[in-house]
Amino acid sequence: MKRFVILLFLSFIFLLVGCTTNHKMLEYNVFQDFTSIFNNQSIDANDEFHRLFTDNIKHNITIEISKDEWEKLNADMLSYAEKYEDDLRSDTYFKANLIYTDIHGTIISEEIGFRTRGNNSRILLQNDDGTYNLSHFKIKFNETFDYIKESKNYTLLKDRKVFDLKELNLKYNSNNDLSNVSELHSYNIMNRVGIPAPLITLTELTIKIENEQIAFGIYSVIEPIDKEFIDKRYSKEESQGNLYKCLNLELAPASLESLINPNQVGIKNAVLNYRPTYDLKTNKKAPNYSDIKQFINSINSLHNDDFRNFIDNFFDVDSFLRLLAINALIGNSDDYRGNGNNYYLYLNNKSSKFVMIPYDIDQSLGVDISKFTMYSDIYHWRNNSILFTQNEVRPLSDKILLIPEYQDKYEYYLTQFIEPDNHIFTYESFLKTFNKYKDLYNTNVEFSDIYAKNYYNIKITNIKEQLYYYEFNPYQKRGDIS
């Protein structure tokens, strides 16, 4: 209560004098600092890839599937649920065709793999009464189904890429985001400030089952985080490392706390319903998990200068601080620092440093539970009884934010990201994205920015107040460590 009163008093002074935070780290040039390989122009991909993810044309995707394949997909999920206690997360692919259309023409891909995707969001495709359900979908362009190895069909499919991708994610607006672009814009911000993040666009999705054509509406088209993602962003020398998908699943949250179960690290086997917390996605033929096990052990066992030396040498701290700052701004609580969820770790085998890659950031900018983070503390992020259990530990962020130099840099990034002249975290930049997609897709879908405008106004003011408060109360920058 005392801290709250002090913060209100300082907020009054802040607004009265109209000052901005006089930051220790202002000697950094924000644009010079953000010059990195992680931007759209430096992604090593073909023209089809960039055509798919360009944001100035309308994209249309139609999935053609036979009634037999559609019903088998639905039945497969039911069968899986019977075996695994109502769990619908079968990863079996079924045959379909994909037809992509834009102003430049049409791309047709036959015999793609098609299935639903998601952990807590899986739902049957069709109800008993014949009505259809919106679902998240995964496309696999190189699915070989049950073709005999070395057969003509197997050979044609096994290495096939479309849009320079082997897979593609289609995601519907499950959180009722009235703007339809909150996750899209959040990913764009991350890419803008040098965080390795997927590219994303929108599409109008139609599913054609035999002769019945069903409009599924606006979907997000999201670049998968896989070996192709890594190859497009790193040199050959840097791109041979291990990539782990890190999720808060049955075994434990992906908190990077000390491992308590050897099964927390492994390779997913959906057939057996084995889903490790840290799921290896590359180098599966000869898996070696020693890198992530050593990383987790070290960040938990090392302290003070030993931790600082280790983390400087084996983790991309700068990219991580940018990610913490952006997640604080967009209000994403379903991340590493919050729920111990929704990120990848990639080990750059040249630098020997892990980098954190964000994933599934749809609860952002006031959408769904992110509305409860508008006033969340930039250091005491989990001090939010609505969202978190207070005794949860996140050793990576907790320890990094104990280091004064990193505290300064974290605050510097927050300061620069909300600086209007940088056009990064501003309502005006969001509105530009919003209007662009609204003009392209508003024929059958309502677009509204009513909640986003309120979120930006409150969040930016609150961040300024917190930065001002911590400038005079640095001893309270202990983060979520009690």
C-alpha positions as CSV (number, residue, x, y, z in Angstrom):
1,M,0.0,0.0,0.0
2,K,2.8,2.4,0.9
3,R,4.5,1.8,-2.5
4,F,1.2,2.4,-4.2
5,V,0.7,5.8,-2.5
6,I,4.3,6.8,-3.4
7,L,3.8,5.8,-7.0
8,L,0.6,7.8,-7.2
9,F,2.4,10.9,-5.7
10,L,5.3,10.5,-8.2
11,S,2.8,10.0,-11.0
12,F,1.2,13.4,-10.1
13,I,4.6,15.1,-10.1
14,F,5.5,13.4,-13.4
15,L,2.3,14.5,-15.1
16,L,2.6,18.0,-13.6
17,V,6.0,18.8,-14.9
18,G,5.6,16.9,-18.1
19,C,9.0,15.4,-17.8
20,T,10.4,12.2,-19.4
21,T,12.8,9.8,-17.8
22,N,16.4,11.0,-17.8
23,H,17.9,7.6,-18.6
24,K,21.3,6.3,-17.7
25,M,21.5,4.4,-21.0
26,L,20.6,7.2,-23.4
27,E,24.1,7.1,-24.9
28,Y,22.8,4.1,-26.9
29,N,21.5,4.9,-30.3
30,V,18.3,3.0,-30.6
31,F,18.4,2.6,-34.4
32,Q,22.1,1.8,-34.5
33,D,21.5,-0.7,-31.8
34,F,18.7,-2.4,-33.7
35,T,20.7,-2.9,-36.8
36,S,20.8,-6.7,-36.9
37,I,20.2,-9.6,-39.2
38,F,16.6,-10.0,-38.0
39,N,14.5,-8.0,-40.4
40,N,12.4,-8.8,-43.4
41,Q,15.0,-7.7,-45.9
42,S,17.7,-10.0,-44.7
43,I,15.6,-13.2,-44.5
44,D,17.1,-15.5,-47.1
45,A,13.9,-16.8,-48.8
46,N,12.5,-17.0,-52.3
47,D,10.0,-14.6,-53.9
48,E,7.0,-16.9,-53.1
49,F,7.8,-16.6,-49.4
50,H,7.9,-12.8,-49.5
51,R,4.8,-12.7,-51.6
52,L,2.9,-14.7,-49.0
53,F,4.0,-12.5,-46.1
54,T,3.7,-9.1,-47.8
55,D,1.2,-6.9,-46.1
56,N,-0.1,-4.7,-48.9
57,I,-2.1,-7.3,-50.9
58,K,-5.0,-9.5,-49.9
59,H,-4.4,-13.2,-49.5
60,N,-7.0,-16.0,-50.1
61,I,-6.5,-19.6,-49.2
62,T,-8.8,-22.4,-50.0
63,I,-8.4,-25.9,-48.6
64,E,-10.0,-28.6,-50.8
65,I,-10.6,-31.9,-49.0
66,S,-12.8,-34.9,-49.8
67,K,-15.7,-35.7,-47.4
68,D,-14.0,-39.0,-46.7
69,E,-10.7,-37.4,-45.6
70,W,-12.6,-34.7,-43.6
71,E,-14.6,-37.4,-41.7
72,K,-11.5,-39.5,-41.1
73,L,-9.7,-36.5,-39.6
74,N,-12.6,-35.9,-37.2
75,A,-12.8,-39.6,-36.4
76,D,-9.1,-39.8,-35.8
77,M,-9.4,-37.0,-33.2
78,L,-12.2,-38.8,-31.5
79,S,-10.3,-42.1,-31.5
80,Y,-7.3,-40.3,-29.9
81,A,-9.5,-38.7,-27.3
82,E,-10.9,-42.1,-26.3
83,K,-7.4,-43.4,-25.8
84,Y,-6.0,-40.4,-24.0
85,E,-8.7,-39.1,-21.7
86,D,-10.5,-36.6,-24.0
87,D,-7.3,-35.3,-25.5
88,L,-7.8,-34.3,-29.1
89,R,-4.2,-33.6,-30.0
90,S,-3.7,-36.2,-32.7
91,D,-1.0,-35.2,-35.1
92,T,-2.1,-37.4,-38.0
93,Y,-2.2,-35.6,-41.4
94,F,-4.9,-36.2,-44.0
95,K,-4.8,-35.4,-47.7
96,A,-6.1,-32.1,-49.1
97,N,-5.2,-29.5,-51.7
98,L,-4.3,-25.9,-51.1
99,I,-5.2,-23.1,-53.5
100,Y,-3.6,-19.7,-52.8
101,T,-4.8,-16.6,-54.7
102,D,-3.8,-13.0,-54.7
103,I,-3.6,-10.2,-57.2
104,H,-0.5,-11.8,-58.8
105,G,-2.3,-15.1,-59.6
106,T,-2.8,-18.6,-58.1
107,I,-0.6,-21.2,-56.6
108,I,-1.9,-24.7,-56.3
109,S,-0.4,-27.4,-54.1
110,E,-1.9,-30.9,-54.3
111,E,-1.7,-33.6,-51.6
112,I,-0.7,-31.5,-48.7
113,G,-0.9,-32.8,-45.2
114,F,-3.8,-31.2,-43.2
115,R,-4.7,-31.4,-39.5
116,T,-5.8,-29.4,-36.5
117,R,-3.2,-27.8,-34.1
118,G,-3.1,-26.3,-30.7
119,N,-2.7,-27.6,-27.1
120,N,-5.6,-26.4,-25.1
121,S,-7.6,-25.1,-28.1
122,R,-8.2,-28.3,-30.0
123,I,-11.8,-28.9,-31.0
124,L,-13.6,-31.3,-33.3
125,L,-14.0,-30.1,-36.8
126,Q,-17.7,-30.8,-36.9
127,N,-20.5,-31.3,-34.4
128,D,-23.1,-34.0,-34.4
129,D,-25.7,-31.6,-35.8
130,G,-23.4,-31.0,-38.8
131,T,-22.3,-27.5,-37.8
132,Y,-18.6,-26.6,-38.2
133,N,-16.2,-25.4,-35.6
134,L,-13.4,-22.9,-36.2
135,S,-10.0,-24.6,-35.5
136,H,-6.4,-23.8,-35.8
137,F,-4.8,-25.8,-38.7
138,K,-1.4,-27.0,-39.7
139,I,-0.3,-27.6,-43.3
140,K,2.6,-29.9,-44.1
141,F,3.8,-29.6,-47.7
142,N,6.2,-32.5,-47.4
143,E,3.9,-35.1,-45.8
144,T,4.5,-38.5,-47.4
145,F,1.4,-40.2,-45.9
146,D,1.6,-44.0,-46.4
147,Y,3.5,-43.9,-49.7
148,I,6.2,-46.6,-50.0
149,K,9.6,-45.1,-49.5
150,E,11.4,-44.3,-52.8
151,S,8.1,-44.6,-54.7
152,K,7.4,-41.8,-57.2
153,N,4.9,-40.0,-54.9
154,Y,7.1,-40.4,-51.9
155,T,10.1,-38.9,-53.8
156,L,8.0,-36.0,-55.1
157,L,6.7,-35.1,-51.6
158,K,9.5,-35.8,-49.1
159,D,11.5,-32.6,-49.7
160,R,8.7,-30.4,-51.2
161,K,8.5,-26.8,-50.2
162,V,5.7,-24.3,-51.1
163,F,6.3,-20.6,-50.3
164,D,9.8,-21.8,-49.4
165,L,8.3,-23.6,-46.4
166,K,7.7,-27.2,-45.5
167,E,4.9,-26.3,-43.1
168,L,2.5,-23.5,-42.5
169,N,0.3,-22.5,-39.5
170,L,-3.2,-21.2,-39.9
171,K,-4.7,-19.6,-36.7
172,Y,-8.2,-18.3,-36.2
173,N,-9.2,-15.4,-33.9
174,S,-10.0,-17.5,-30.8
175,N,-9.6,-14.6,-28.3
176,N,-12.2,-12.4,-30.1
177,D,-9.6,-9.7,-30.9
178,L,-11.9,-7.0,-32.4
179,S,-9.0,-5.5,-34.3
180,N,-8.0,-8.8,-35.9
181,V,-4.3,-7.6,-35.9
182,S,-3.1,-7.5,-32.3
183,E,-0.9,-10.6,-32.6
184,L,0.2,-9.6,-36.1
185,H,1.2,-6.2,-35.0
186,S,3.0,-7.5,-31.9
187,Y,5.1,-9.9,-34.0
188,N,5.8,-6.9,-36.4
189,I,7.1,-4.9,-33.4
190,M,9.3,-7.7,-32.3
191,N,10.8,-8.1,-35.8
192,R,11.2,-4.3,-36.0
193,V,13.4,-4.2,-32.8
194,G,15.6,-7.1,-33.7
195,I,14.0,-10.0,-32.0
196,P,13.9,-13.2,-34.1
197,A,10.2,-13.7,-34.5
198,P,8.0,-15.4,-37.1
199,L,6.5,-13.4,-40.0
200,I,2.7,-13.2,-40.1
201,T,-0.1,-12.0,-42.4
202,L,-3.8,-12.5,-42.7
203,T,-5.9,-14.5,-45.2
204,E,-9.5,-15.3,-45.9
205,L,-9.8,-19.0,-45.4
206,T,-12.3,-21.2,-47.3
207,I,-12.6,-24.9,-46.8
208,K,-14.3,-26.8,-49.6
209,I,-15.5,-30.3,-48.6
210,E,-16.6,-32.0,-51.8
211,N,-19.0,-29.5,-53.3
212,E,-19.8,-27.7,-50.1
213,Q,-17.8,-24.4,-49.6
214,I,-17.5,-23.1,-46.1
215,A,-16.2,-19.6,-45.3
216,F,-14.0,-19.8,-42.2
217,G,-13.3,-16.1,-42.2
218,I,-10.1,-14.2,-41.3
219,Y,-7.2,-16.4,-40.3
220,S,-3.6,-15.5,-39.4
221,V,-0.9,-17.1,-41.6
222,I,2.1,-17.7,-39.4
223,E,5.6,-18.8,-40.3
224,P,6.5,-22.0,-38.4
225,I,9.6,-21.9,-36.1
226,D,11.5,-24.8,-37.5
227,K,14.8,-25.7,-39.3
228,E,13.7,-23.6,-42.3
229,F,13.1,-20.6,-39.9
230,I,16.6,-20.9,-38.6
231,D,18.2,-21.4,-42.1
232,K,16.5,-18.2,-43.3
233,R,18.0,-16.1,-40.6
234,Y,21.4,-17.7,-39.9
235,S,24.5,-18.6,-41.9
236,K,25.2,-22.2,-42.7
237,E,27.9,-22.2,-40.0
238,E,25.4,-20.9,-37.4
239,S,22.3,-22.9,-38.3
240,Q,23.2,-26.4,-37.3
241,G,22.3,-26.1,-33.6
242,N,19.6,-27.6,-31.5
243,L,16.1,-25.9,-31.5
244,Y,13.8,-26.6,-28.6
245,K,10.1,-25.8,-28.4
246,C,9.3,-24.8,-24.8
247,L,5.8,-25.2,-23.5
248,N,3.9,-25.3,-20.1
249,L,2.6,-28.8,-20.5
250,E,1.7,-31.8,-18.4
251,L,5.1,-32.5,-16.9
252,A,6.0,-28.9,-15.8
253,P,6.1,-25.3,-17.0
254,A,9.0,-24.3,-19.2
255,S,10.4,-22.2,-16.3
256,L,14.0,-23.3,-16.8
257,E,14.1,-24.3,-13.2
258,S,16.2,-27.4,-12.3
259,L,14.9,-30.5,-14.0
260,I,13.0,-32.8,-11.8
261,N,12.0,-35.4,-14.4
262,P,14.3,-36.7,-17.2
263,N,11.2,-36.8,-19.5
264,Q,11.0,-33.0,-19.4
265,V,13.6,-33.0,-22.3
266,G,13.0,-35.1,-25.3
267,I,11.3,-35.4,-28.7
268,K,7.5,-35.3,-28.9
269,N,5.8,-38.6,-29.8
270,A,2.1,-37.8,-30.4
271,V,1.3,-41.5,-31.0
272,L,2.3,-42.2,-27.4
273,N,1.0,-38.8,-26.2
274,Y,4.5,-38.0,-25.0
275,R,5.0,-34.2,-24.9
276,P,8.2,-33.0,-23.3
277,T,8.5,-29.5,-21.8
278,Y,11.6,-28.9,-23.9
279,D,10.9,-30.5,-27.2
280,L,13.8,-31.0,-29.6
281,K,12.9,-29.9,-33.2
282,T,16.2,-30.3,-35.0
283,N,19.0,-32.9,-35.1
284,K,16.5,-35.6,-34.2
285,K,18.4,-38.4,-35.9
286,A,21.2,-38.2,-33.3
287,P,19.7,-36.3,-30.4
288,N,22.0,-34.8,-27.8
289,Y,20.3,-32.8,-25.0
290,S,23.4,-32.0,-23.1
291,D,23.3,-28.3,-24.2
292,I,19.9,-27.4,-22.7
293,K,20.5,-29.6,-19.6
294,Q,23.8,-27.8,-18.9
295,F,22.2,-24.4,-19.6
296,I,19.3,-25.1,-17.1
297,N,21.7,-26.5,-14.5
298,S,24.0,-23.5,-14.8
299,I,21.4,-20.7,-14.6
300,N,20.1,-22.4,-11.4
301,S,23.4,-23.3,-9.7
302,L,25.5,-20.2,-10.5
303,H,25.1,-16.9,-8.7
304,N,26.5,-13.4,-8.7
305,D,29.7,-13.0,-10.9
306,D,29.7,-16.7,-11.9
307,F,26.1,-16.3,-13.2
308,R,27.0,-13.1,-15.0
309,N,30.0,-14.6,-16.7
310,F,28.1,-17.7,-17.8
311,I,25.0,-15.8,-19.1
312,D,27.2,-13.3,-21.0
313,N,29.0,-16.2,-22.8
314,F,26.1,-18.6,-23.4
315,F,22.9,-16.5,-23.9
316,D,21.9,-13.6,-26.1
317,V,21.0,-11.4,-23.2
318,D,20.5,-8.3,-25.3
319,S,17.8,-9.9,-27.5
320,F,16.2,-11.2,-24.3
321,L,16.0,-7.8,-22.7
322,R,14.3,-6.5,-25.8
323,L,11.9,-9.3,-25.6
324,L,11.1,-8.7,-21.9
325,A,10.5,-5.0,-22.7
326,I,8.2,-5.7,-25.6
327,N,6.2,-8.4,-23.7
328,A,5.8,-5.9,-20.8
329,L,4.5,-3.3,-23.3
330,I,2.1,-5.6,-25.2
331,G,1.0,-7.2,-21.9
332,N,1.9,-10.8,-22.9
333,S,1.7,-12.8,-19.7
334,D,1.6,-16.2,-21.5
335,D,5.4,-16.1,-22.1
336,Y,8.5,-17.4,-20.3
337,R,8.5,-14.7,-17.6
338,G,4.8,-15.2,-16.9
339,N,3.5,-18.7,-17.4
340,G,6.7,-20.4,-18.4
341,N,5.3,-21.0,-21.8
342,N,5.3,-20.3,-25.5
343,Y,8.9,-19.8,-26.6
344,Y,11.7,-21.6,-28.4
345,L,15.4,-21.8,-27.5
346,Y,17.9,-22.0,-30.3
347,L,21.6,-22.7,-29.8
348,N,23.7,-20.8,-32.4
349,N,26.4,-23.4,-32.9
350,K,28.9,-20.8,-33.9
351,S,28.5,-18.4,-31.0
352,S,27.5,-21.1,-28.5
353,K,24.7,-18.8,-27.3
354,F,21.1,-19.7,-26.8
355,V,18.6,-17.2,-28.1
356,M,14.9,-17.0,-27.1
357,I,12.3,-16.9,-29.9
358,P,8.8,-15.8,-29.0
359,Y,5.8,-17.9,-30.1
360,D,2.0,-17.7,-29.8
361,I,1.5,-14.1,-28.6
362,D,-2.2,-13.7,-29.3
363,Q,-3.0,-12.5,-25.7
364,S,-1.6,-9.0,-26.4
365,L,-2.5,-5.3,-26.6
366,G,-5.6,-5.7,-24.3
367,V,-6.9,-8.9,-25.9
368,D,-8.2,-11.5,-23.5
369,I,-6.1,-11.8,-20.3
370,S,-3.6,-9.1,-21.4
371,K,-6.1,-6.5,-20.2
372,F,-5.1,-7.6,-16.7
373,T,-1.5,-6.6,-17.3
374,M,-2.1,-2.9,-18.2
375,Y,-0.7,-1.9,-14.8
376,S,1.7,-4.8,-14.2
377,D,5.0,-3.9,-12.7
378,I,8.0,-4.0,-15.0
379,Y,10.1,-5.6,-12.4
380,H,7.5,-7.5,-10.2
381,W,5.8,-8.9,-13.3
382,R,4.3,-11.9,-11.5
383,N,3.0,-9.8,-8.6
384,N,-0.5,-10.2,-10.1
385,S,-2.8,-12.4,-8.2
386,I,-5.3,-12.6,-11.0
387,L,-2.8,-14.3,-13.3
388,F,0.0,-15.9,-11.3
389,T,0.9,-17.9,-8.2
390,Q,3.2,-15.8,-6.2
391,N,5.8,-18.5,-5.4
392,E,6.6,-19.3,-9.0
393,V,10.3,-18.9,-10.1
394,R,11.8,-17.9,-13.4
395,P,15.5,-18.1,-12.8
396,L,16.6,-16.7,-16.2
397,S,14.7,-13.4,-16.0
398,D,14.8,-13.2,-12.2
399,K,18.6,-13.3,-12.1
400,I,19.3,-11.2,-15.2
401,L,17.1,-8.4,-13.8
402,L,19.2,-8.4,-10.6
403,I,22.2,-7.1,-12.6
404,P,22.3,-3.3,-12.6
405,E,23.7,-3.0,-16.1
406,Y,20.9,-5.1,-17.4
407,Q,18.3,-3.2,-15.4
408,D,19.5,0.0,-17.1
409,K,19.4,-1.6,-20.5
410,Y,16.0,-3.0,-19.9
411,E,14.7,0.4,-18.9
412,Y,16.5,2.0,-21.8
413,Y,14.6,-0.2,-24.2
414,L,11.3,0.5,-22.6
415,T,12.0,4.2,-22.8
416,Q,13.0,4.0,-26.5
417,F,10.2,1.7,-27.5
418,I,7.5,4.2,-26.2
419,E,9.3,7.2,-27.7
420,P,6.9,8.6,-30.3
421,D,9.7,9.6,-32.7
422,N,10.8,5.9,-32.9
423,H,7.4,4.8,-34.1
424,I,7.7,1.4,-32.3
425,F,5.1,1.1,-29.5
426,T,2.7,3.9,-30.3
427,Y,-1.0,3.9,-31.1
428,E,-0.3,5.6,-34.3
429,S,1.9,2.8,-35.6
430,F,-0.8,0.3,-34.5
431,L,-3.5,2.3,-36.3
432,K,-1.4,2.2,-39.5
433,T,-1.3,-1.6,-39.4
434,F,-5.0,-1.8,-38.4
435,N,-6.2,0.5,-41.3
436,K,-4.1,-1.4,-43.8
437,Y,-5.6,-4.8,-43.0
438,K,-9.1,-3.3,-42.5
439,D,-9.1,-1.9,-46.0
440,L,-8.1,-5.3,-47.4
441,Y,-10.4,-7.6,-45.4
442,N,-13.3,-5.7,-44.0
443,T,-15.8,-6.9,-46.6
444,N,-17.3,-9.7,-44.4
445,V,-15.5,-9.1,-41.0
446,E,-15.9,-6.2,-38.6
447,F,-12.6,-4.5,-37.6
448,S,-12.6,-2.3,-34.4
449,D,-9.7,-0.6,-32.6
450,I,-11.7,0.6,-29.6
451,Y,-9.8,-1.5,-27.0
452,A,-6.4,-1.0,-28.5
453,K,-6.5,2.8,-28.3
454,N,-7.5,2.6,-24.6
455,Y,-4.8,0.0,-24.0
456,Y,-2.0,2.1,-25.6
457,N,-3.0,5.2,-23.7
458,I,-3.0,3.5,-20.3
459,K,0.1,1.3,-20.8
460,I,2.4,4.1,-22.1
461,T,1.4,6.4,-19.2
462,N,1.9,3.6,-16.7
463,I,5.3,2.6,-18.1
464,K,6.5,6.2,-17.9
465,E,5.3,6.4,-14.3
466,Q,7.1,3.2,-13.4
467,L,10.4,4.3,-15.0
468,Y,10.2,7.6,-13.1
469,Y,9.4,5.7,-9.8
470,Y,12.3,3.3,-10.2
471,E,14.8,6.0,-11.0
472,F,14.4,7.2,-7.4
473,N,13.8,3.7,-5.9
474,P,16.5,1.5,-7.5
475,Y,16.7,-0.7,-4.4
476,Q,13.3,-2.1,-5.3
477,K,14.4,-3.5,-8.6
478,R,14.6,-7.1,-7.3
479,G,12.1,-8.4,-9.8
480,D,10.1,-11.4,-8.8
481,I,12.8,-12.6,-6.3
482,S,11.5,-12.1,-2.8
